Amino acid sequence: MASPTTALKLLLASALLIPSAIGLQPGSSLALAEPEIHTAAVNPNQQATLPLLWQANTDGAGLYYEQRPVHNGTVFYVKHNKLYAREAASGTINWSYAKGAFPEIVTNNSVLFVTGGGDLVKLDAKTGKEIWKVKAAARPLELGGRIKLLDGTVYFANESGGMAAFDAVTGKRLWENKAVPMYAGSIYRKYGGVLVVSSTVNNIRSQFFGLNASTGKVLWRTEGMYSFVGSQNGQVIIRESAEPSATLTKIPGYLLTLAVLDPATGKITKPENYQPLPDVSRMAARYTSLQGPYAYTADGLLEENNVYLTRFARGQFNADTAHSYKRFGNWLAGPIQGIAYFQQGTEITAVNLANNSSVRFGDSGSKAVTLQRIGKAVFIGDENGMLSIMDAATGTTLGRIATGISSYGTITVTNGTVLIPSETKLMAVKLPEKLL
């Protein structure tokens, strides 16, 4: 289930990074001596303003999806329920499709989406020609729906209730189960022959289901204060949180509790409790990531905007094995490629978690509302509607774009073109050559 919304609207290139990206071995720890710090000179008045290659008005659909619908240099977006395919570099519109919707599935040859009327549609990605269209829902999608492609099958979750599966090649309905509640639902993955999905019970508690991937039959259901973290060794890793208290009663607990959910049975075992706290009733988890032998968690109080990053060695529960990065300031993003990003006031610092060295990105004079790392580039959008493109290695600003927005979707780079989505428009600029 998605992390609770925060005032910072922070977006990551990846919400979960399972492989080790920081070069640390099990049992090792970080030396918390004063870090080596490199500071980039910042003079906002001398930074190059990058011209827009093009921009287009959009509906903002799919704004916070982890991956944008981009393939082979073509970006897909929706305006007034019309789907467009546009060349990212030139801005040329290749084709459009009336009564379209945001394409959650993009393959080498096709795009798939569910319309508000409940139709599941597959188009040729190059021409926009309709390959097939089937009725996924009997009635219009009042609350929306989600689709996901797994092993040649398109799984459809109707937020008004129900799951269905379709053959990705022919569009043939394979099964339907209208009894699975999927409001605010997520489709995760298949574990053998079991499809694991989840939805909310009351906008606070969640419920996980194991479905027979071939028939849609419910095999098990598990309810609790759980959120999906990832997969390891064929098991589902979940995070358990404390239920919010409606009173001032203190609830003792832990900063981080992880557990294993068996996809075959739905049983939860092997709880991992890290850092006991006298009261967790007002704590909110903003981010959880498993990377190699470590678990990272970013947390803050519900009524505050302060969010701090902590690292735990998996399976080691002594207090001296936990490392807090609070001294670097508020967490913004990461670890991404072994780097975590923090903000103190209006100054941003990148910390290498392998050696504790730091790079300061200078002080722009404005607070960041988004930070995204893609390859060699770091994209920082501030509260005044300015987006900076920076060298991840040095913190040097290589270009700025006056976007005029403060709410960004997932930024994408394709063939040297940067695509910047917001709630109302999609903008394209050229990536500085040094970052190619």
C-alpha positions, 0 to 999 in steps of 0.5 A, a space after each residue: 500500500 502506498 506510503 501516507 501522503 506528506 507535505 513534501 510530495 517526495 518522489 523516488 526513482 524507485 520505492 524499493 531497491 532489493 539488491 545491495 547498492 552501497 557495498 556493505 557486508 553483513 555485520 559491518 557498520 558505518 563510522 559516524 565520524 565527522 564526514 568529508 564534505 564537498 560544497 558546490 558553489 551556488 549562484 542562482 543568478 548565473 545558472 543557465 536557464 534551459 529552454 523548453 523543447 515543448 510542453 503539453 497540457 495534460 489531465 495529470 493522470 498517473 502523476 505519482 506512478 513509479 514509472 511513466 508510460 515512455 518507450 522507444 523515445 515516445 511518451 504517452 499522456 492524456 488530455 480530456 480523455 484523449 490519449 496522445 503518443 508524442 515523440 519526446 525529443 521533437 514533440 511531434 504527435 504520432 497519433 491520438 486515440 479518442 476516449 482513451 485513458 492513462 496507459 498503465 501497461 506499455 510493452 515493446 509493441 502495445 499500450 493497454 489501459 482501462 477507460 472510465 466506461 470500464 473497457 480494457 483496451 489494447 492499442 498498437 504502440 506505433 500506430 495507435 490502431 486498436 488491437 482489441 477492446 473488451 468489457 472489463 467492468 459491467 458499469 462505469 468505473 466510479 472509483 477507478 481501476 488498476 491493471 498489471 501485466 504478469 506472465 502474459 496475463 492482464 490482471 484488473 482490479 476494480 476499486 468498486 469491487 472485483 478482480 479479473 484476468 485477461 489474456 494479453 494477446 487475445 483479450 479473452 477473459 480468463 476469470 472474474 471474482 466480483 467478491 474481492 474488495 479492491 478499494 484503494 487496491 494494489 496488485 503486487 506479483 505472482 508467487 508460484 501460482 498465487 497472486 497477491 493483492 491488497 486493499 484498504 479496509 477502512 482507510 487505516 487498516 489493510 487486507 491482503 489476499 492470495 488468489 489462485 492466479 489461474 482461477 481467481 479463487 480466494 485462497 486466504 485473507 490477512 487483515 491488519 496495519 500492514 503495508 507491502 515492502 517487497 519480496 525476498 526468497 519467494 516471501 512477501 515482506 511487510 511492515 506493521 504499524 501501530 493503529 492511530 490512537 484517537 486519544 492521548 493514550 501512549 502506545 509503546 512499540 517499535 520504530 520499525 517492525 518487519 515480518 514475513 507473509 507466506 504467499 501460500 498460506 497468508 500466515 505472518 511469521 518472523 517478526 523483526 522489531 527494531 528500536 523500542 519507543 515509549 509511544 508510537 501512536 503518532 508516528 508515521 512511516 514515510 518510506 521503507 527500503 530493503 537494501 542488502 543486509 539493511 533496512 532503511 526507514 524514514 519516519 516522522 510525527 503525524 502533526 509535523 513535517 520533520 522526517 528522519 532516516 534510520 538504518 537497521 542491520 537486518 536480524 540485529 536488534 541491539 540498540 548499537 546496531 541502529 544508525 540515525 541520520 538525523 544530524 544531516 537534517 530532514 530526509 528527502 530521498 534515498 538511499 538511491 545508488 548508495 546515496 541518501 539526500 537530506 535538507 537543513 533549512 534550504 541547503 541539501 546534502 547528499 550522503 554516501 552511506 558506504 563511507 559517510 562522505 557528503 556533497 553539499 548541493 549549495 543553498 538555493 534559498 528555497 525549500 525543496 518539494 521534490 528530489 529525484 535521482 536518475 543516473 548521473 542527474 539529480 532533479 530538485 524542484 523548489 517551492 517557488 516553481 524552479 526545477 534545477 538539474 544537478 550533477 549528482 557527483 559534484 552538486 553543481 547546477 547545470 541548468 534550471 527550468 522555471 516550471 511554475 509548479 510545486 507538485 511534480 510527478 515522476 520525472 523520466 529521461 529518455 534518449 537525452 530528453 527530460 520529461 517533467 510531469 505535473 498535475 496540469 502539464 508535461 514539459 520536455 527539456 534537453 538533458 545537459 550533455 555532461 549528464 548523458 
